[in-house]
């Protein structure tokens, strides 16, 4: 017990020391111009790209999650794709000027950022967060997941070294090697931390928002994938499986359920089986359900990032050698239907509905069960139905005819390349965007007068008292709605 307390105390002290070091370095870094910052960020991206293979191997070995080959792609996405997107952004000094409206926007860093790192995507998330933080002129301190300390530390260390070699001040990037709940709370609540970037489970995100420090958090993604009657069924299944098997489903934007219509049910089933899907039957269903959900509820972490065949073996069932994804037809959503939850592994719930209206309702039901604000996929060639889905679904990423894992993070779509996907207020997030450097700066607005008070008064002339009362009432009603 004494050793445990000592570890907690050392973790708290480490958080304080790293924040103070980053704060001191960031004061100096805040004086750097855009050219200098861009040179440093470019060097970091190049170093991360070069080490993508080694970091992927470390992450796979340490966490036991996912596929090594896919983690290389994640690291390359976090270094190359993110860098290409942010490299020409103006984040410091005058970033925008509207001469006609006489508005000048001036960017300035927020300060030191506390970055919480998940075990599912540890090295790629570290690379991504470091690049966007420094691009915006900030310092950053990482708190790794306890199951991914070594690989996160290694990624942070090589990024720090690359930044130093390019001229950044010592201590700008820090990483805890004693992550505890107490240390993480100290980091998030520290008076010199300006912002928290929280990527992880719901409990972590809630802790970030409860810390008293401004935070950008990521909610869970119980993503439905709807195959509509007009869809190219082979392509739809191909995209869903590419997404669901990518790093064994560890990206929170990966599909968790397939919803289709009775009119095309058999064709969809046939294509799923053809492409390596296995529909569970009889006792197999209860066996796999038992390894998905813990007895008291909640996801069993032992299946996270494991292959379909490994999970089948854990459940004590045999599946064909070519099995890529396990599927189970469901009639409901909730705790009594374990397949309906976010599973972070190659397992999909399967729903068949009468028509697209019922499918729409089922998607909303799934989103309400742990996916509000995140993402939804629709495979369809009917633009009217696609638009209807986009207007009515409580999510902020509507992905059309693409792989969800890759589309939501901006790899196969034109969304901002990001590994922190905001879920908006309905999902408990402060933003609904894919987080970029522009979320990590403060904007000053210098504005010039473009009209005089007399102009306002002259516009009010000619209106009688009832007109003014009516206009005032309308304005107040609009303000209440904002």
PENORTA-V942596 format. One line per field, one symbol per residue. ss: DSSP state (A for helix, B for strand, O for the rest). A space follows every 50 residues. Layout:
BEGIN
ss: ???
END
This chain:
BEGIN
ss: OAAAAAAAAAAAAAAAAAAAAAAAAAAAAOOOOAAAAAAAAAAAAAAAAA OAAAAAAAAAAAAOOOOAAAAAAAAAAAAAAAAAAAOOOOOOBBBBBBOO OOBBBBBBBOOBBBBBOOOOOAAAAAAAAAAAAAAOOOBBBBBOOAAAAA AAAAAAAAAAAAAAAOOOOOOOBBBBOOOOAAAAAAAAAOOOBBBBBBOO OAAAAAAAAOOOOOBBBOOOOOBBBBBOOOOOAAAAAAAAAAAAAAAAAO OOOOBBBBBBBAAAAAAAAAAAAAOOBBBOOOAAAAAAAAAABOOOOOBO AAAOOOOAAAAAAAAOOOOOOOOOBBBBBOOOOBOOBAAAOOOOOOBBBB BBBOOAAAAAAAAAAAAAOOOOBBBBBBBOOOAAAAAAAAAAOOBBBBBB OOOAAAAAOOOOOOOOOOOOBOOOAAAOOOOOOBOOAAAOBBBBBBBOOO OOAAAAAAAAOOOOAAAAAAAAAAAAAAAAAO
END
